[in-house]
Amino acid sequence: GYFYQVVRQCRYSSKDLQGIEFIDSYVFNKAEYVRFNSTVGKYVGYTEYGVKNAEAWNKGPELAGELGELERYCKHNAPIYYSA
């Protein structure tokens, strides 16, 4: 069979909410092929297939959705992360 995985993570570098980074990685058969990084602000492809997806997603509604995830997902959960 084949293995497909999406890994979403928030990286907290300081208690300042400006130091939060959201990363959304797409993996197929243990190889990451495309990634969204909130610091970069767009999708970046790492394979031929990933580059094609990144180009299309950067022009479509997917990019706007990812840009909102830093606020919705990471900053919303920051107090929980810092209290642990």
C-alpha positions in Angstrom: 0.0 0.0 0.0 0.8 3.7 0.0 1.3 6.0 2.9 -0.1 9.6 2.8 0.2 11.9 5.7 -0.4 15.6 6.5 1.6 17.0 9.5 0.6 20.3 11.0 2.7 21.9 13.6 3.2 25.1 15.5 6.7 26.1 16.5 6.8 28.4 19.5 10.2 30.2 19.8 9.2 32.7 22.5 6.2 33.8 24.5 5.7 36.7 22.1 2.9 35.7 19.7 5.0 37.1 16.9 7.5 34.3 17.3 5.1 31.5 16.3 5.6 29.6 13.0 2.9 27.4 11.4 4.1 24.5 9.2 1.9 22.2 7.1 3.8 19.3 5.5 2.4 16.9 2.9 4.1 13.5 2.9 3.8 10.6 0.5 5.6 7.3 1.2 7.7 9.0 3.9 8.9 11.7 1.5 7.8 15.3 2.1 6.7 16.7 -1.3 5.2 20.1 -0.4 5.2 22.4 2.6 3.5 25.5 3.7 5.5 27.7 6.1 3.9 30.8 7.6 7.3 32.5 7.8 7.8 32.0 4.0 4.1 32.8 3.4 3.6 30.3 0.5 3.8 26.6 -0.5 7.2 25.2 -1.5 7.6 22.0 -3.4 10.4 19.5 -2.9 9.7 17.0 -5.7 8.5 17.5 -9.2 5.0 16.7 -8.1 5.3 19.0 -5.1 6.5 21.9 -7.2 3.4 21.5 -9.5 1.1 21.4 -6.5 2.8 24.4 -4.8 2.5 26.5 -8.0 -1.2 25.7 -8.3 -2.0 26.1 -4.5 -0.1 29.4 -4.3 -2.5 30.8 -7.0 -5.7 29.3 -5.6 -7.9 29.5 -2.5 -5.7 27.0 -0.6 -3.1 29.8 0.2 -5.7 32.1 1.8 -6.8 29.2 4.0 -3.3 28.4 5.1 -2.5 32.0 5.9 -5.4 32.0 8.4 -4.3 28.9 10.2 -1.5 30.7 12.1 -4.2 32.8 13.8 -6.8 30.1 14.1 -4.7 27.2 15.1 -1.4 28.3 16.6 -2.1 31.6 18.3 -5.4 30.3 19.7 -3.6 27.3 21.4 -0.5 29.3 22.5 -1.8 29.8 26.1 -2.3 26.0 26.4 1.2 25.4 25.1 2.8 27.9 27.5 0.9 26.7 30.5 2.1 23.2 30.2 
